[in-house]
Amino acid sequence: MSSNASINLSNVSPTESSIPLPIPCPATLAPPAMSPWTTQSTLVANPDIDAELFHSIVNGLLMTIANCETDTAVQYRHFIEQIQSL
């Protein structure tokens, strides 16, 4: 009796590797960017927040603002170049 069934590889577990994956290290010690919603959730969950965590949250928000400003400047420059090429 032959089988026409195919093997669904998404259901097959990969074999275990004896080599562990390296743990990535951040290149800089910059605070992670935080969205306003993450910030709000963190503040609500920690009503008696200490100064160190508060500074981390503020630095995360500042990083988010800086990233948005950079992204906007790059996008603006791209649009200007597109307009000039037309």
N, C-alpha and C positions, 0 to 999 in steps of 0.2 A: 504494500500500500504506500503510495507516494503522497507527499504533502505539498500543496501549492502555497502554503502559508509563508508570509515574509516575516523577517525579524525586524521589529521596531527598535532601532538602536537607542532611541530616546528613553526607553525603559530599561536599558542594560546599564548596570553600574560599571564605571571605569575601574580598571585594576589599580590597586594601591601602589603608589610610587614609594620607593625607599628613600628618595631624596626630598627633604622638606622644602617647601617654597620659602624664599627669603622674605623677611618682614620688611616692607618698604619703610624707609626713614624719610621724614620731611626734609627738604633741602634747606628750608629756613625755619625759624621758630616763630613765624608770623601766626597770629591768631586766625582760626578758620573764619571765613565769611559766614555771617548769620543772617537769615531772612528776618524781617520784622515779625513774622508769625512764630518762628522758632524763639525769638527773643521774648515775645509776649508769653509763650508757653513756659519758658524757663523762669520768667519772673513770677508767674502765677503759681508755679509748682514750688517755688522757693521764696515764701513771703519774708523769711528772716535771712536774706541773702548777705553773705559776707563781702567785704571790700574786694578781695581777690577775684571772686567769681563775677562781681559787678564790673570790675575793670576788664575782665575777659570778654564779657558780653558787649561792653561799650566798644572795645577794640574790634570785635567781630562785626559790629554794625558799621564802624568806620571803614573796615576792609570792604564790606559790601558796597558802601557808597563809592569808595575809590574804584572798585571794579566796574560799577555802573558808569562812572564818569569816563573811564578808559574805554569801555565798550562803545559808549556813545560817541566819543571823539573819533575812534577808528571807523565806526559806521558812517559818521558825518563825512570824513575824509574820503571814504569809498564812494559815497553818493556824489560828492563834488567831482571826483575823477570820472565817474560815469557820465555826469552831466556834461563835463568838458569834452569827453570823447564823442558825444552825440553832436 
